[in-house]
Amino acid sequence: MSKNKGKTAEELLQEALVPEEEQPYSIPENWVWVKLGFLITVKSGEALTKKQMIDGPYPVYGGNGVNGFHKENNISETSIIVGRVGFNCGSVHLSENYAWVTDNAFIVNFDKNKLNINYLYWLLKNLNLGQYSNSTAQPVISGKTIYPIKFPLPPLNEQERIAIKVEELLNKINQAKQLIKEAQETFELRRAAILDKAFRGELTKNWREQHGIGIDSWVKSTLQEHISYLGDGIHGTPKYSDTGDFYFINGNNFDGFSIVLKPDTKRVNEEEYKKHKKNLSNQTVFVSINGTLGKTALYNDEPVILGKSACYFNVLDTLDKHFTRYYLETQEFKDYANLMATGSTIKNLSLKAMRTLPLQIPSLSEQQEIVRILDNLFAKEQNAKEMCDVINNIELMTNQVLAIAFKGNLGTNNPAEDGIVVKLE
């Protein structure tokens, strides 16, 4: 905030306005670029620890929004609250009429004759105030750091129209996001149900009838009876090389079908690769056994060495690798893995538990028929899910709506309306 004492209205106005050469982008002619501190002030709330809270009707706003309820309030009207301290400092919230604001947050004060509260709320959210925090272990923002921020100021009536339009558009976006979330949950439930039917023999009932066999042709077995080898990766850390042609992977590199080599995947040189390489082949199946259990992949000649969370096994001719990978997706396997895993915070499934994994094995030809059916069913499911994943990028639309709004491109502006500066003069 500038020191106003002794300055003329013209001097104050010049301090408030952003020179044309410093304006980030073009705005309508009856809008102006101003500095945030020209129209708002911020002050901290009052200290109130968790222990001091006495349960009551009033929400308590801290550095990241509501963190409890209290019997007393220290504000009595709808206000804009900005997180002041902590990881989420700069987060912006619109309070209820009566609330308590702690000293971990700012209360924003402004002239309602110049700023519409809802416009200001969306404006502050769009400014990403957290980026102006200090870089210490405990991030903090202050009036000193945010007051110089430049922002576009339309006429008061236009502010109201923008706020109404933004809320209307964002409500539609949120409705779409909710529908997408429900659809994705439905996909996961349906996939689980399909897999359950597949490994109970329901999907191949007609196939068995056509081939003159029954469900009793399925044989109780364990994984170790159908593999040539099972092991995991190294339990230490290899020597990394930024220019190496080989990759050090773990279970988090498995996407269900293949190995995903990410930009941050560590690399090793050929010497380190030869030192730690495993006997992988086109019959190798991977599954994660440490941390997140049950992530799977198939080996496709990727130049990799394995970490300890990556279990691998090579299936014999009696077991189709695709059939096996699908089984590792089932709820039945997940339940087994969680039952047999050790550790509470970081779970670990032993190699012994993997070897003794109980299986119901149909003939190889029926395994392949199950894979064919699942591939066809999931291809259709995947097409629909990918549409949802594309639509899920709708999150970006929120930022796009706000960017358009604060450039004056929502189609709500009336050029005949006087701007705020005219009123100040």
C-alpha positions as CSV (number, residue, x, y, z in Angstrom):
1,M,0.0,0.0,0.0
2,S,1.2,3.5,-0.8
3,K,1.4,6.1,1.8
4,N,-1.5,8.4,0.9
5,K,-0.9,11.3,3.4
6,G,-0.2,14.6,1.6
7,K,-0.7,13.3,-1.9
8,T,-3.1,14.8,-4.4
9,A,-5.8,12.8,-6.1
10,E,-3.9,12.9,-9.3
11,E,-0.7,11.5,-7.7
12,L,-2.7,8.7,-6.0
13,L,-4.4,7.9,-9.3
14,Q,-1.0,7.7,-11.1
15,E,0.3,5.4,-8.4
16,A,-2.7,3.1,-8.8
17,L,-2.7,2.8,-12.6
18,V,-0.4,0.5,-14.4
19,P,1.6,2.2,-17.2
20,E,0.6,1.0,-20.7
21,E,4.0,-0.5,-21.4
22,E,3.6,-2.7,-18.2
23,Q,0.1,-3.9,-19.0
24,P,0.1,-7.7,-19.5
25,Y,-2.6,-7.7,-22.2
26,S,-5.2,-5.6,-23.9
27,I,-8.6,-5.0,-22.2
28,P,-11.7,-3.1,-23.2
29,E,-11.3,0.7,-23.3
30,N,-13.6,1.3,-20.3
31,W,-11.5,-1.1,-18.2
32,V,-8.3,-0.1,-16.5
33,W,-5.2,-1.9,-15.2
34,V,-4.6,-1.1,-11.5
35,K,-2.5,-2.4,-8.7
36,L,-4.2,-4.6,-6.2
37,G,-3.2,-2.5,-3.2
38,F,-5.1,0.4,-4.7
39,L,-8.4,-1.2,-4.0
40,I,-8.0,-3.7,-1.2
41,T,-6.3,-4.1,2.1
42,V,-5.7,-7.3,4.1
43,K,-5.5,-7.9,7.8
44,S,-4.9,-11.1,9.8
45,G,-7.7,-12.7,11.8
46,E,-7.4,-13.5,15.5
47,A,-5.5,-16.4,17.0
48,L,-7.6,-19.5,17.8
49,T,-6.0,-22.9,18.2
50,K,-7.7,-26.2,18.0
51,K,-7.6,-26.5,21.7
52,Q,-9.3,-23.2,22.1
53,M,-12.2,-24.0,19.8
54,I,-15.5,-24.6,21.5
55,D,-17.8,-26.4,19.2
56,G,-20.5,-24.1,17.9
57,P,-22.3,-22.9,14.8
58,Y,-19.6,-20.7,13.2
59,P,-17.0,-22.0,10.7
60,V,-13.4,-21.3,11.5
61,Y,-11.2,-20.2,8.6
62,G,-7.5,-20.9,8.7
63,G,-4.8,-21.1,6.1
64,N,-6.7,-23.6,4.0
65,G,-10.3,-22.7,4.5
66,V,-12.6,-24.2,7.1
67,N,-10.8,-26.2,9.8
68,G,-13.4,-26.4,12.5
69,F,-16.3,-24.7,14.2
70,H,-16.5,-22.3,17.1
71,K,-19.2,-20.8,19.4
72,E,-18.1,-17.2,18.6
73,N,-17.6,-15.2,15.4
74,N,-15.2,-12.4,14.6
75,I,-16.8,-11.4,11.3
76,S,-20.5,-10.8,10.7
77,E,-20.8,-10.5,6.9
78,T,-19.8,-12.5,3.8
79,S,-16.1,-11.9,3.4
80,I,-13.2,-13.0,1.2
81,I,-10.6,-15.0,3.2
82,V,-7.1,-15.6,1.9
83,G,-4.8,-18.2,3.4
84,R,-1.8,-16.4,4.9
85,V,0.5,-19.2,6.2
86,G,1.3,-22.7,5.3
87,F,1.5,-25.0,2.2
88,N,-1.8,-23.7,0.9
89,C,-1.2,-20.0,1.6
90,G,-2.8,-17.9,-1.1
91,S,-5.9,-20.1,-1.3
92,V,-9.1,-17.9,-1.6
93,H,-12.4,-18.6,0.1
94,L,-15.8,-16.9,0.3
95,S,-17.0,-17.0,3.9
96,E,-20.4,-17.4,5.4
97,N,-22.0,-14.3,7.0
98,Y,-20.9,-15.2,10.5
99,A,-17.5,-16.9,11.0
100,W,-14.2,-16.8,12.8
101,V,-11.0,-16.0,10.9
102,T,-7.8,-17.1,12.5
103,D,-4.4,-15.3,12.3
104,N,-3.4,-17.9,9.7
105,A,-5.6,-16.1,7.2
106,F,-6.3,-12.6,5.8
107,I,-9.6,-10.9,5.7
108,V,-9.9,-8.8,2.6
109,N,-11.3,-5.3,2.9
110,F,-12.4,-3.2,0.0
111,D,-14.8,-0.5,-1.1
112,K,-18.1,-2.0,-2.3
113,N,-18.7,1.0,-4.5
114,K,-15.7,0.0,-6.6
115,L,-15.5,-3.7,-6.3
116,N,-18.2,-6.5,-6.6
117,I,-17.3,-9.1,-4.0
118,N,-18.0,-12.1,-6.3
119,Y,-15.8,-10.5,-9.1
120,L,-13.0,-9.9,-6.6
121,Y,-13.3,-13.5,-5.3
122,W,-12.9,-15.0,-8.8
123,L,-10.2,-12.5,-9.6
124,L,-8.1,-13.4,-6.6
125,K,-8.5,-17.1,-7.3
126,N,-7.3,-16.5,-10.8
127,L,-4.2,-14.5,-9.6
128,N,-2.8,-17.6,-7.9
129,L,-1.6,-15.7,-4.9
130,G,0.4,-18.6,-3.5
131,Q,3.1,-17.9,-6.1
132,Y,3.9,-14.7,-4.2
133,S,4.8,-16.5,-1.0
134,N,8.3,-16.6,0.4
135,S,10.4,-19.7,-0.2
136,T,11.0,-20.7,3.4
137,A,9.9,-24.0,5.0
138,Q,6.8,-22.2,6.2
139,P,5.4,-20.3,3.2
140,V,3.8,-17.0,4.0
141,I,2.2,-14.2,1.9
142,S,1.8,-10.6,3.0
143,G,0.2,-7.4,1.9
144,K,3.6,-6.2,0.8
145,T,4.0,-9.0,-1.6
146,I,0.5,-9.0,-3.1
147,Y,-0.4,-5.2,-3.2
148,P,1.8,-4.5,-6.3
149,I,0.0,-7.3,-8.4
150,K,-1.6,-5.9,-11.5
151,F,-5.2,-6.7,-12.3
152,P,-7.9,-5.6,-14.8
153,L,-10.7,-3.5,-13.3
154,P,-14.0,-3.2,-15.3
155,P,-17.0,-0.9,-14.4
156,L,-18.9,-2.1,-11.3
157,N,-21.9,-3.3,-13.3
158,E,-19.7,-5.3,-15.6
159,Q,-18.0,-6.9,-12.6
160,E,-21.4,-8.2,-11.5
161,R,-22.2,-9.5,-14.9
162,I,-18.8,-11.2,-15.2
163,A,-19.2,-12.8,-11.8
164,I,-22.7,-14.1,-12.7
165,K,-21.5,-15.5,-16.0
166,V,-18.4,-17.1,-14.5
167,E,-20.4,-18.9,-11.8
168,E,-22.9,-20.0,-14.5
169,L,-20.1,-21.5,-16.7
170,L,-18.2,-23.0,-13.8
171,N,-21.4,-24.6,-12.4
172,K,-21.8,-26.3,-15.8
173,I,-18.2,-27.5,-15.7
174,N,-18.6,-28.9,-12.2
175,Q,-21.8,-30.7,-13.3
176,A,-19.9,-32.2,-16.2
177,K,-17.0,-33.2,-13.9
178,Q,-19.4,-35.0,-11.5
179,L,-21.0,-36.9,-14.4
180,I,-17.6,-37.9,-15.6
181,K,-16.5,-39.1,-12.1
182,E,-19.7,-41.1,-11.8
183,A,-19.1,-42.6,-15.3
184,Q,-15.5,-43.5,-14.4
185,E,-16.6,-45.2,-11.2
186,T,-19.1,-47.1,-13.2
187,F,-16.4,-48.3,-15.6
188,E,-14.3,-49.6,-12.7
189,L,-17.2,-51.4,-11.1
190,R,-18.2,-52.9,-14.5
191,R,-14.7,-54.0,-15.2
192,A,-14.4,-55.7,-11.8
193,A,-17.7,-57.5,-12.4
194,I,-16.7,-58.7,-15.9
195,L,-13.4,-60.0,-14.5
196,D,-15.2,-61.8,-11.7
197,K,-17.5,-63.5,-14.2
198,A,-14.5,-64.4,-16.4
199,F,-12.6,-66.2,-13.7
200,R,-15.7,-68.0,-12.4
201,G,-16.2,-69.4,-16.0
202,E,-19.4,-67.6,-16.7
203,L,-18.1,-65.8,-19.9
204,T,-17.1,-69.1,-21.5
205,K,-20.1,-71.2,-20.5
206,N,-21.4,-71.4,-24.1
207,W,-17.9,-72.2,-25.3
208,R,-17.6,-75.1,-23.0
209,E,-20.9,-76.4,-24.1
210,Q,-19.8,-76.2,-27.7
211,H,-16.7,-78.1,-26.9
212,G,-18.4,-80.7,-24.7
213,I,-16.6,-79.9,-21.4
214,G,-17.8,-78.7,-18.1
215,I,-16.6,-76.3,-15.4
216,D,-15.1,-79.3,-13.7
217,S,-12.4,-79.2,-16.4
218,W,-10.9,-76.3,-14.4
219,V,-8.1,-77.5,-12.2
220,K,-7.1,-76.2,-8.8
221,S,-3.5,-75.2,-8.8
222,T,-0.9,-72.7,-7.7
223,L,1.2,-70.2,-9.7
224,Q,4.5,-72.1,-9.0
225,E,3.2,-75.1,-10.9
226,H,2.9,-73.0,-14.1
227,I,6.1,-70.9,-14.1
228,S,9.7,-71.6,-14.8
229,Y,11.0,-68.8,-12.5
230,L,9.8,-66.1,-10.1
231,G,11.8,-63.4,-8.5
232,D,12.1,-59.7,-7.8
233,G,14.5,-56.9,-8.6
234,I,17.5,-55.6,-6.7
235,H,17.1,-54.5,-3.1
236,G,19.7,-51.8,-3.3
237,T,20.3,-48.8,-5.5
238,P,22.2,-49.2,-8.8
239,K,24.8,-46.7,-10.0
240,Y,22.8,-44.2,-12.1
241,S,23.9,-42.6,-15.4
242,D,22.1,-39.6,-16.9
243,T,23.3,-40.8,-20.4
244,G,22.6,-44.5,-19.9
245,D,20.6,-46.4,-22.4
246,F,19.0,-48.7,-19.8
247,Y,16.3,-47.9,-17.2
248,F,15.8,-48.7,-13.5
249,I,12.1,-49.5,-13.0
250,N,9.8,-50.4,-10.1
251,G,6.1,-51.2,-9.8
252,N,5.1,-47.6,-10.4
253,N,6.3,-48.1,-14.0
254,F,3.5,-50.7,-14.7
255,D,0.4,-49.4,-16.3
256,G,-1.6,-52.7,-16.5
257,F,-0.3,-53.6,-19.9
258,S,3.2,-52.5,-20.4
259,I,6.2,-50.8,-18.8
260,V,6.0,-47.0,-18.8
261,L,9.3,-45.2,-19.1
262,K,8.7,-41.8,-17.6
263,P,10.8,-38.7,-18.1
264,D,12.1,-39.0,-14.5
265,T,12.8,-42.8,-14.7
266,K,16.4,-43.3,-13.6
267,R,18.9,-44.6,-16.1
268,V,21.9,-46.9,-15.9
269,N,24.8,-47.7,-18.3
270,E,25.4,-51.0,-20.0
271,E,27.8,-52.3,-17.4
272,E,25.3,-51.7,-14.6
273,Y,22.6,-53.3,-16.7
274,K,24.6,-56.5,-17.3
275,K,25.3,-56.6,-13.6
276,H,21.6,-56.5,-12.5
277,K,19.7,-57.8,-15.5
278,K,17.1,-60.6,-15.0
279,N,16.1,-63.5,-17.2
280,L,13.1,-61.8,-18.9
281,S,11.4,-63.1,-22.0
282,N,8.2,-62.8,-24.1
283,Q,6.6,-65.0,-21.4
284,T,7.4,-62.6,-18.5
285,V,4.6,-61.1,-16.4
286,F,5.3,-58.3,-13.9
287,V,3.3,-57.4,-10.8
288,S,4.1,-54.8,-8.1
289,I,4.6,-56.4,-4.6
290,N,5.7,-53.4,-2.5
291,G,3.8,-50.2,-1.7
292,T,0.9,-50.3,-4.2
293,L,0.1,-54.0,-4.7
294,G,-1.1,-55.5,-8.0
295,K,0.0,-53.1,-10.7
296,T,0.8,-55.3,-13.7
297,A,2.7,-55.2,-17.1
298,L,4.0,-57.6,-19.7
299,Y,7.5,-57.6,-21.0
300,N,8.1,-56.2,-24.5
301,D,11.9,-56.2,-24.7
302,E,12.3,-52.9,-22.9
303,P,16.0,-52.3,-21.8
304,V,15.3,-52.4,-18.0
305,I,16.6,-53.6,-14.7
306,L,14.2,-54.1,-11.8
307,G,13.8,-52.7,-8.3
308,K,12.5,-54.6,-5.3
309,S,8.9,-53.7,-5.8
310,A,8.8,-55.4,-9.2
311,C,8.1,-59.1,-9.1
312,Y,8.5,-61.0,-12.4
313,F,7.7,-64.5,-13.4
314,N,8.0,-66.5,-16.6
315,V,4.9,-68.6,-17.4
316,L,5.1,-72.1,-18.9
317,D,3.1,-73.2,-21.9
318,T,0.2,-74.3,-19.6
319,L,-0.6,-70.7,-18.7
320,D,-1.4,-67.9,-21.0
321,K,0.4,-64.7,-20.0
322,H,-2.6,-62.5,-20.9
323,F,-4.9,-64.7,-18.9
324,T,-2.6,-64.4,-16.0
325,R,-2.3,-60.6,-16.2
326,Y,-6.1,-60.3,-16.3
327,Y,-6.3,-62.5,-13.2
328,L,-4.0,-60.2,-11.3
329,E,-6.5,-57.4,-11.9
330,T,-9.3,-59.3,-10.1
331,Q,-10.7,-58.5,-6.7
332,E,-9.9,-62.1,-5.8
333,F,-6.2,-61.4,-6.3
334,K,-6.4,-58.1,-4.5
335,D,-8.0,-59.7,-1.5
336,Y,-5.4,-62.4,-1.5
337,A,-2.5,-59.9,-1.8
338,N,-3.9,-57.7,1.1
339,L,-4.4,-60.8,3.3
340,M,-0.9,-62.1,2.7
341,A,0.9,-58.8,2.7
342,T,3.0,-57.7,5.7
343,G,3.5,-54.1,6.8
344,S,0.9,-51.5,7.7
345,T,2.2,-48.3,6.2
346,I,4.0,-49.8,3.2
347,K,2.7,-53.2,2.3
348,N,4.9,-56.0,1.0
349,L,3.8,-59.2,-0.7
350,S,6.4,-61.9,-0.4
351,L,7.7,-64.0,-3.3
352,K,6.6,-67.1,-1.3
353,A,3.0,-65.7,-1.3
354,M,3.2,-65.2,-5.1
355,R,4.5,-68.7,-5.7
356,T,1.7,-70.2,-3.6
357,L,-1.0,-68.0,-5.2
358,P,-4.1,-70.3,-5.6
359,L,-5.5,-70.5,-9.1
360,Q,-8.3,-72.2,-10.9
361,I,-6.9,-73.1,-14.3
362,P,-9.0,-74.0,-17.4
363,S,-7.4,-75.5,-20.5
364,L,-5.1,-73.4,-22.5
365,S,-7.6,-73.0,-25.3
366,E,-10.3,-71.8,-22.8
367,Q,-7.8,-69.4,-21.3
368,Q,-7.3,-68.0,-24.7
369,E,-11.0,-67.7,-25.3
370,I,-11.4,-65.9,-22.0
371,V,-8.7,-63.4,-23.1
372,R,-10.4,-62.9,-26.5
373,I,-13.7,-62.2,-24.8
374,L,-12.1,-59.8,-22.3
375,D,-10.1,-58.0,-25.0
376,N,-13.3,-57.4,-27.0
377,L,-15.3,-56.3,-24.0
378,F,-12.6,-54.0,-22.6
379,A,-11.8,-52.5,-26.0
380,K,-15.4,-51.1,-26.1
381,E,-15.1,-50.0,-22.4
382,Q,-11.7,-48.4,-23.1
383,N,-13.1,-46.4,-26.0
384,A,-15.8,-45.0,-23.7
385,K,-13.3,-44.4,-20.8
386,E,-10.9,-42.6,-23.1
387,M,-13.7,-40.2,-24.0
388,C,-14.2,-39.6,-20.3
389,D,-10.5,-39.1,-19.8
390,V,-10.4,-36.5,-22.6
391,I,-13.4,-34.8,-21.1
392,N,-11.7,-35.0,-17.7
393,N,-9.3,-32.4,-19.0
394,I,-12.3,-30.2,-18.4
395,E,-10.4,-29.1,-15.3
396,L,-8.4,-26.9,-17.6
397,M,-11.6,-25.2,-18.7
398,T,-12.0,-23.6,-15.3
399,N,-8.7,-21.7,-15.9
400,Q,-9.7,-20.9,-19.5
401,V,-13.1,-19.4,-18.4
402,L,-11.3,-17.2,-15.8
403,A,-8.7,-16.1,-18.3
404,I,-11.4,-15.2,-20.8
405,A,-13.4,-13.4,-18.2
406,F,-10.5,-11.1,-17.1
407,K,-9.7,-10.2,-20.6
408,G,-13.2,-8.9,-21.2
409,N,-14.1,-11.6,-23.7
410,L,-17.2,-13.1,-22.1
411,G,-19.5,-10.9,-24.2
412,T,-20.9,-9.1,-21.2
413,N,-19.2,-5.7,-21.5
414,N,-21.1,-2.5,-22.2
415,P,-18.6,0.0,-23.8
416,A,-20.9,2.9,-22.9
417,E,-20.5,2.4,-19.1
418,D,-18.0,4.7,-17.4
419,G,-14.9,3.0,-16.0
420,I,-13.9,3.1,-12.3
421,V,-11.2,5.7,-12.9
422,V,-13.8,8.2,-14.2
423,K,-15.7,7.8,-10.9
424,L,-12.5,8.3,-8.9
425,E,-11.6,11.5,-10.7
